[in-house]
């Protein structure tokens, strides 16, 4: 490479005065400030929307679930295993399988309130699981734990998706 190509930027800056270079730097700084201000405004708006979503979510979760709707939901998700408190060490694993099959099938149409009902059912299943855990075969326990983890992942994924939509909408 010729030396003149490497020296061109240096020579160009030598053709300007310090005051001219100072003005170029000031203009660049103003552009950066404007971009930073716009980004900060977008973050502030997104933060407000996220806070509103969180507030609405907390208010919704404080509302008690309708017992009749919960019973209907339980029957829909668990079928013959709907009497959760009567599940035994041999029937709890098939109950979890049934529950997760139904969750997978219906989750895309569910509202946040539907997820509240599914979560309540999951908690009841988990309580029964803890009550009889010492009598459950190891293989079944591992499968149940995997299904519990899958439910939590699906529920969290829905929460993240809903939060993302809440932050994006005007």
C-alpha positions in Angstrom: 0.0 0.0 0.0 1.4 3.4 -0.8 2.2 5.6 2.1 -0.1 8.4 0.8 -3.2 6.1 1.2 -2.3 5.5 4.9 -1.5 9.2 5.5 -4.6 10.6 3.7 -6.8 10.7 6.8 -4.1 12.3 8.8 -3.4 14.9 6.1 -7.1 15.6 5.8 -7.4 16.4 9.5 -4.3 18.6 9.1 -6.3 20.7 6.6 -8.9 21.6 9.2 -8.6 23.9 12.2 -9.1 22.7 15.8 -12.3 24.8 15.9 -13.7 22.9 12.8 -12.8 19.6 14.3 -14.4 20.7 17.6 -17.6 21.5 15.7 -17.6 18.0 14.0 -17.2 16.4 17.4 -20.0 18.5 18.9 -22.4 17.5 16.1 -21.5 13.9 16.6 -22.1 14.2 20.3 -25.5 15.8 19.7 -26.5 13.0 17.4 -25.5 10.4 20.0 -27.4 12.3 22.7 -30.5 12.3 20.5 -30.2 8.6 19.9 -29.7 8.0 23.6 -32.7 10.1 24.5 -34.9 8.2 22.0 -33.7 4.9 23.3 -34.4 6.0 26.9 -37.9 7.1 26.0 -38.6 3.7 24.4 -37.3 1.9 27.5 -39.4 4.2 29.8 -42.5 3.4 27.8 -41.8 -0.3 27.8 -41.2 -0.2 31.5 -44.5 1.5 32.1 -46.3 -1.1 30.0 -44.5 -3.9 31.8 -45.5 -2.4 35.1 -49.1 -2.1 34.0 -49.1 -5.8 32.8 -47.6 -6.9 36.1 -50.2 -4.9 38.1 -53.0 -6.4 36.1 -51.6 -9.8 36.5 -51.3 -9.4 40.2 -54.9 -8.1 40.4 -56.1 -11.1 38.4 -54.3 -13.6 40.5 -55.8 -12.0 43.7 -59.3 -12.7 42.3 -60.5 -16.1 43.7 -61.1 -18.8 41.2 -64.7 -19.8 40.5 -65.2 -23.2 42.1 -67.6 -24.4 39.4 -65.2 -23.3 36.6 -62.3 -24.9 38.4 -64.3 -28.2 38.7 -65.1 -28.1 35.0 -61.5 -27.3 34.1 -60.3 -30.2 36.4 -62.7 -32.6 34.7 -61.5 -31.4 31.2 -57.8 -31.7 32.0 -57.8 -34.8 34.2 -60.8 -36.8 33.0 -61.1 -39.9 35.1 -58.4 -38.7 37.4 -60.3 -35.5 38.4 -60.6 -36.6 42.1 -57.0 -35.5 42.8 -57.1 -36.1 46.5 -57.9 -39.8 45.9 -55.0 -40.4 43.5 -52.7 -43.3 44.6 -49.1 -44.0 44.0 -50.1 -46.1 40.9 -52.6 -43.6 39.5 -50.8 -40.3 40.0 -48.3 -40.7 37.1 -51.1 -41.4 34.6 -53.0 -38.4 36.0 -50.0 -36.2 35.3 -49.7 -37.7 31.8 -53.4 -36.9 31.1 -53.0 -33.4 32.6 -50.0 -32.6 30.4 -51.6 -34.0 27.2 -54.6 -31.7 27.7 -52.4 -28.7 28.6 -50.4 -29.3 25.4 -53.6 -29.6 23.4 -55.3 -26.5 24.7 -52.5 -24.1 25.8 -52.5 -22.0 22.7 -56.1 -21.0 23.0 -55.9 -20.3 26.8 -56.2 -16.9 28.3 -54.2 -15.9 31.4 -57.2 -16.8 33.5 -57.3 -20.3 32.0 -53.7 -20.6 33.0 -54.7 -19.6 36.5 -57.1 -22.6 36.6 -54.5 -24.9 35.2 -51.9 -23.7 37.7 -54.4 -24.3 40.6 -54.9 -27.9 39.3 -51.2 -28.4 39.0 -50.7 -27.2 42.6 -53.3 -29.7 43.8 -51.6 -32.5 41.8 -48.3 -31.5 43.3 -49.7 -31.5 46.8 -51.1 -35.0 46.3 -47.7 -36.0 44.8 -45.9 -34.8 47.9 -48.3 -36.6 50.2 -47.8 -40.0 48.6 -44.3 -39.5 47.1 -42.6 -42.0 49.4 -44.7 -44.8 47.9 -44.2 -43.9 44.2 -41.8 -45.9 42.1 -38.6 -44.1 41.2 -39.3 -44.3 37.5 -42.7 -42.8 37.9 -41.4 -40.1 40.1 -38.8 -39.1 37.5 -41.5 -39.0 34.8 -43.7 -36.9 37.1 -40.9 -34.4 37.8 -40.2 -34.1 34.0 -43.9 -33.4 33.5 -43.9 -30.8 36.3 -40.9 -29.1 34.7 -42.6 -29.1 31.3 -45.7 -27.5 32.8 -43.7 -24.8 34.5 -41.8 -24.1 31.2 -45.0 -23.8 29.2 -46.6 -21.5 31.8 -43.5 -19.3 32.0 -43.3 -19.2 28.2 -46.9 -17.9 28.0 -46.1 -15.3 30.7 -43.1 -14.1 28.7 -45.1 -14.0 25.5 -47.9 -12.0 27.1 -45.5 -9.6 28.7 -43.7 -9.1 25.3 -47.0 -8.3 23.7 -48.0 -6.0 26.5 -44.7 -4.1 26.1 -45.0 -3.8 22.3 -48.6 -2.6 22.1 -49.4 1.1 22.1 
